[in-house]
Amino acid sequence: MLTFKLPARPPFSFLSVVNSHGWRQLAPFHFDETSSTLFYVDQLASDRVIEYRISASSGGIQIETEKLTKSEQNEATEKIMWMFGLDMDFSDFYAETRIEPKLARAKKQALGRVLRSPTLFEDVIKTILTTNTLWAATRNMTRKLVNEFGTPLSSAGRVVSSDSEARIESRAFPTPGSIAASNPETIKDKIRVGYRAPAIHDLAVRVASGKYDLESLKNSSLPTLELRKELMSIKGVGPYAAANLLMILGRHDFIPIDSYALMMVAHEWYRGKPVTAKHVERRFEKWGEFKGLAFWFWDWKYNQ
């Protein structure tokens, strides 16, 4: 067993990151409410599959996993730092929003970070699976994709969750190569992803072949507009998906406008009457480069 801690730039809240959006509910993430532990099954560069058990520690997070080599621990550290955005600085966002009642809690609750997957490939695929569907369907499609194409966790590394949700077999998120080795028809039939199948397979093939360095976009120096254009060049990524991915990449200039956004804005300012994307943009325009964050962490009065 290996246990190590990683510090975070303050302010930081483990639970604020875990609860920042629904990613904690998507395989291979699993959150145990009883122990406040986030589980994640990861396939390392060596192809070894391990499970991280991540929890809060003073000033950062604590990770428990199998015994790792030095290079494996370095890889795990780099991935987990990315997943939690441990080095991100939100001081400008807090300063900009401190007098807004709907955002005044942001600094106190250390809001700003959003939970990320270790790879942008995983986050792009998951984002595609959120489009034009219900959340329950997204969870189901992701689970099936992981079960069909993901590499299983060795029994030596498996940890049984203490809550009631049984995990019969934990698997890592599929590598681009494992999905690329399949075909759109199989993906459509087995994973039930519908029209998304060609986009998922196409991205996997491009990344697996080395023709597209998707992970380089994590630290891209491109202006946000150009980065958005690059993301939208990926099949299956439209304005909503691109905005969601920009948020994950730490670019907050765009709002991921979907049916949820329209509903929340309608109830916040328009007495529940139907609104358009322009209404959403107009309400958050004043926040400029932080409007995505302002929308994401707004203290909505409408309780579904």
C-alpha positions as CSV (number, residue, x, y, z in Angstrom):
1,M,0.0,0.0,0.0
2,L,1.2,3.5,-0.9
3,T,-0.1,6.6,0.8
4,F,1.0,10.1,-0.3
5,K,-0.4,13.7,0.0
6,L,-0.5,16.5,-2.5
7,P,-0.8,20.2,-1.5
8,A,-3.2,22.6,-3.2
9,R,-3.0,26.3,-3.8
10,P,-5.4,27.8,-1.2
11,P,-8.2,28.2,-0.9
12,F,-9.1,24.6,-1.6
13,S,-11.9,22.3,-0.8
14,F,-11.9,18.6,-1.8
15,L,-15.6,18.3,-1.7
16,S,-16.1,21.5,-3.8
17,V,-14.1,19.9,-6.6
18,V,-15.8,16.5,-6.2
19,N,-19.3,18.1,-6.3
20,S,-18.4,20.7,-9.0
21,H,-20.4,18.7,-11.6
22,G,-21.6,15.2,-12.4
23,W,-18.2,13.6,-13.3
24,R,-18.0,11.8,-10.0
25,Q,-21.0,9.7,-11.1
26,L,-19.4,8.6,-14.3
27,A,-17.2,5.5,-14.5
28,P,-14.5,4.9,-13.7
29,F,-15.1,7.5,-11.0
30,H,-17.0,6.3,-7.9
31,F,-17.7,8.4,-4.8
32,D,-18.4,6.8,-1.5
33,E,-20.5,9.2,0.6
34,T,-19.9,7.4,3.8
35,S,-16.1,7.8,3.8
36,S,-16.0,10.9,1.6
37,T,-13.6,9.1,-0.7
38,L,-13.3,9.4,-4.4
39,F,-12.3,6.2,-6.2
40,Y,-10.8,6.3,-9.7
41,V,-9.5,3.4,-11.8
42,D,-6.5,4.4,-14.0
43,Q,-4.5,2.7,-16.6
44,L,-0.8,3.8,-16.4
45,A,1.5,4.3,-19.3
46,S,3.0,0.8,-18.5
47,D,-0.6,-0.6,-19.0
48,R,-0.8,-1.4,-15.3
49,V,-4.3,-0.8,-14.0
50,I,-4.6,0.6,-10.4
51,E,-7.2,2.3,-8.3
52,Y,-6.7,5.7,-6.5
53,R,-8.6,6.3,-3.2
54,I,-8.6,10.1,-2.9
55,S,-9.7,12.0,0.2
56,A,-9.3,15.3,1.8
57,S,-6.2,16.2,3.9
58,S,-5.0,19.4,5.5
59,G,-4.3,21.8,2.7
60,G,-4.9,19.3,-0.1
61,I,-5.6,15.7,-0.8
62,Q,-4.5,12.3,0.3
63,I,-4.1,9.4,-2.1
64,E,-4.0,5.7,-1.3
65,T,-3.1,3.1,-3.9
66,E,-0.9,0.1,-4.6
67,K,2.8,0.3,-4.2
68,L,4.2,2.1,-7.3
69,T,7.6,2.5,-8.9
70,K,9.1,6.0,-8.8
71,S,8.1,6.7,-12.5
72,E,4.6,5.3,-11.8
73,Q,4.2,7.5,-8.8
74,N,5.4,10.5,-10.8
75,E,2.8,9.8,-13.4
76,A,0.0,9.3,-10.9
77,T,1.0,12.6,-9.2
78,E,0.9,14.5,-12.4
79,K,-2.5,13.0,-13.3
80,I,-4.1,13.7,-10.0
81,M,-2.8,17.2,-9.8
82,W,-4.5,17.8,-13.1
83,M,-7.7,16.1,-12.1
84,F,-8.1,18.4,-9.1
85,G,-6.5,21.5,-10.5
86,L,-4.3,21.7,-7.4
87,D,-2.1,24.5,-8.7
88,M,-4.9,26.7,-10.1
89,D,-5.3,30.3,-9.0
90,F,-8.8,31.8,-8.7
91,S,-7.9,35.0,-6.9
92,D,-8.9,37.2,-9.8
93,F,-12.3,35.5,-10.0
94,Y,-12.9,36.0,-6.2
95,A,-11.9,39.6,-6.4
96,E,-14.2,40.2,-9.4
97,T,-17.2,38.6,-7.8
98,R,-16.9,39.4,-4.1
99,I,-19.7,42.0,-4.1
100,E,-22.1,39.8,-6.0
101,P,-24.5,38.1,-3.5
102,K,-25.0,35.1,-5.8
103,L,-21.3,34.5,-5.9
104,A,-20.1,35.9,-2.6
105,R,-19.6,32.4,-1.2
106,A,-17.1,31.5,-3.9
107,K,-13.9,32.2,-2.0
108,K,-15.2,30.8,1.3
109,Q,-16.2,27.5,-0.3
110,A,-13.2,27.5,-2.6
111,L,-15.3,27.3,-5.8
112,G,-13.7,27.4,-9.2
113,R,-12.1,24.1,-9.8
114,V,-14.1,21.4,-11.7
115,L,-13.3,17.7,-11.5
116,R,-11.4,16.5,-14.5
117,S,-10.4,13.1,-15.9
118,P,-6.7,12.4,-16.2
119,T,-6.9,12.7,-20.0
120,L,-8.6,15.1,-22.2
121,F,-9.5,12.2,-24.4
122,E,-11.7,10.8,-21.6
123,D,-13.3,14.2,-21.0
124,V,-14.1,14.8,-24.7
125,I,-15.7,11.4,-24.9
126,K,-17.7,11.9,-21.8
127,T,-18.8,15.4,-22.9
128,I,-20.0,14.0,-26.2
129,L,-22.0,11.5,-24.2
130,T,-23.8,14.3,-22.4
131,T,-25.2,15.9,-25.5
132,N,-28.9,15.7,-26.4
133,T,-29.8,13.2,-23.7
134,L,-30.7,12.7,-20.1
135,W,-28.1,12.4,-17.4
136,A,-29.2,8.8,-16.6
137,A,-28.5,7.9,-20.2
138,T,-25.1,9.5,-20.0
139,R,-24.2,7.5,-17.0
140,N,-25.4,4.3,-18.6
141,M,-23.5,4.9,-21.9
142,T,-20.3,5.7,-20.0
143,R,-20.6,2.6,-17.8
144,K,-21.2,0.4,-20.9
145,L,-18.2,2.0,-22.7
146,V,-15.9,1.3,-19.8
147,N,-17.2,-2.2,-19.3
148,E,-16.9,-3.1,-23.0
149,F,-13.5,-1.5,-23.8
150,G,-11.8,-0.7,-20.5
151,T,-9.0,-2.8,-19.0
152,P,-10.0,-4.5,-15.7
153,L,-8.4,-3.7,-12.4
154,S,-6.4,-6.6,-11.1
155,S,-7.9,-8.4,-8.0
156,A,-4.9,-7.4,-6.0
157,G,-5.7,-3.7,-6.5
158,R,-9.5,-3.9,-6.1
159,V,-11.0,-2.1,-3.1
160,V,-14.6,-2.9,-2.2
161,S,-16.7,0.2,-1.6
162,S,-18.3,0.5,1.8
163,D,-21.6,1.8,0.4
164,S,-24.5,-0.2,-1.1
165,E,-23.5,0.3,-4.7
166,A,-21.7,-2.9,-5.7
167,R,-18.9,-2.7,-8.2
168,I,-18.7,-6.2,-9.7
169,E,-15.7,-5.4,-11.8
170,S,-13.8,-2.1,-11.9
171,R,-12.2,-1.1,-15.2
172,A,-10.1,1.8,-16.4
173,F,-11.5,4.2,-19.0
174,P,-10.8,2.8,-22.4
175,T,-7.6,3.8,-24.2
176,P,-7.9,5.4,-27.6
177,G,-6.4,2.2,-29.1
178,S,-9.0,-0.1,-27.5
179,I,-11.9,1.9,-29.0
180,A,-10.1,2.4,-32.3
181,A,-9.8,-1.4,-32.6
182,S,-13.6,-1.6,-32.7
183,N,-15.9,0.1,-35.3
184,P,-18.8,2.5,-35.2
185,E,-21.4,-0.2,-35.8
186,T,-20.2,-2.2,-32.8
187,I,-20.0,0.9,-30.6
188,K,-23.5,1.9,-31.6
189,D,-25.0,-1.5,-31.0
190,K,-23.2,-2.5,-27.8
191,I,-22.9,0.8,-26.0
192,R,-26.2,2.2,-27.4
193,V,-24.7,5.6,-28.1
194,G,-26.7,6.2,-31.3
195,Y,-25.5,8.9,-33.6
196,R,-22.4,9.5,-31.4
197,A,-20.7,6.3,-32.4
198,P,-18.9,7.6,-35.5
199,A,-17.6,10.6,-33.6
200,I,-16.3,8.5,-30.7
201,H,-14.6,6.0,-33.1
202,D,-13.1,8.8,-35.3
203,L,-11.5,10.6,-32.3
204,A,-10.1,7.3,-31.0
205,V,-8.6,6.4,-34.3
206,R,-7.0,9.8,-34.8
207,V,-5.5,9.9,-31.3
208,A,-4.4,6.2,-31.3
209,S,-2.7,6.6,-34.6
210,G,-0.7,9.6,-33.4
211,K,-2.2,11.9,-36.0
212,Y,-3.9,14.1,-33.4
213,D,-2.2,15.2,-30.2
214,L,-5.3,15.9,-28.3
215,E,-3.6,16.0,-24.9
216,S,-1.4,18.9,-26.0
217,L,-4.5,21.1,-25.8
218,K,-4.4,20.8,-22.0
219,N,-1.6,23.4,-21.9
220,S,-2.2,25.1,-25.1
221,S,-1.2,28.8,-25.5
222,L,-3.8,29.3,-28.2
223,P,-6.2,32.3,-27.5
224,T,-9.5,31.0,-26.2
225,L,-11.4,31.7,-29.5
226,E,-8.9,29.6,-31.4
227,L,-8.9,26.9,-28.9
228,R,-12.7,26.8,-29.1
229,K,-12.4,26.5,-32.9
230,E,-9.9,23.6,-32.5
231,L,-12.3,21.8,-30.1
232,M,-15.2,22.3,-32.4
233,S,-13.2,20.7,-35.2
234,I,-13.6,17.4,-33.4
235,K,-16.6,15.5,-34.6
236,G,-19.4,15.5,-32.1
237,V,-18.3,18.7,-30.4
238,G,-20.6,21.7,-30.9
239,P,-20.9,25.0,-29.1
240,Y,-22.2,23.4,-25.8
241,A,-19.6,20.7,-25.7
242,A,-16.8,23.1,-26.6
243,A,-17.8,25.4,-23.8
244,N,-17.9,22.5,-21.4
245,L,-14.4,21.4,-22.4
246,L,-13.1,25.0,-22.2
247,M,-14.3,25.0,-18.6
248,I,-12.5,21.8,-18.0
249,L,-9.3,23.3,-19.6
250,G,-9.5,26.3,-17.3
251,R,-10.9,28.7,-19.9
252,H,-14.0,30.4,-18.6
253,D,-15.0,32.8,-21.4
254,F,-18.0,30.7,-22.7
255,I,-21.1,29.3,-21.0
256,P,-22.1,25.6,-21.7
257,I,-25.7,26.4,-22.7
258,D,-28.0,23.4,-22.7
259,S,-31.5,22.8,-21.6
260,Y,-30.4,23.0,-17.9
261,A,-28.9,26.4,-18.5
262,L,-32.1,27.7,-20.2
263,M,-34.3,26.4,-17.4
264,M,-32.2,27.9,-14.6
265,V,-32.0,31.3,-16.3
266,A,-35.7,31.2,-17.1
267,H,-36.6,30.7,-13.5
268,E,-33.9,33.1,-12.1
269,W,-35.0,36.1,-14.2
270,Y,-38.0,35.4,-16.4
271,R,-40.5,33.8,-14.1
272,G,-40.1,30.4,-15.8
273,K,-40.9,31.7,-19.2
274,P,-39.0,30.1,-22.1
275,V,-35.6,31.8,-22.9
276,T,-33.0,31.5,-25.6
277,A,-29.2,31.2,-25.5
278,K,-29.0,35.0,-26.1
279,H,-30.9,35.5,-22.8
280,V,-28.3,33.4,-21.0
281,E,-25.4,35.2,-22.6
282,R,-26.9,38.6,-21.8
283,R,-27.3,37.8,-18.1
284,F,-23.7,36.8,-17.7
285,E,-22.0,39.0,-20.2
286,K,-20.7,41.4,-17.6
287,W,-18.4,38.8,-16.1
288,G,-16.3,38.7,-19.2
289,E,-13.5,36.1,-19.0
290,F,-15.2,34.7,-15.9
291,K,-18.7,34.3,-17.2
292,G,-18.4,30.5,-17.5
293,L,-17.4,30.3,-13.8
294,A,-20.1,32.8,-12.8
295,F,-22.7,30.7,-14.5
296,W,-21.3,27.4,-13.2
297,F,-21.2,28.5,-9.5
298,W,-24.2,30.8,-9.5
299,D,-26.4,30.4,-6.4
300,W,-29.6,29.6,-8.3
301,K,-32.9,30.3,-6.6
302,Y,-34.7,27.6,-8.6
303,N,-34.7,24.3,-6.8
304,Q,-35.6,21.4,-9.1
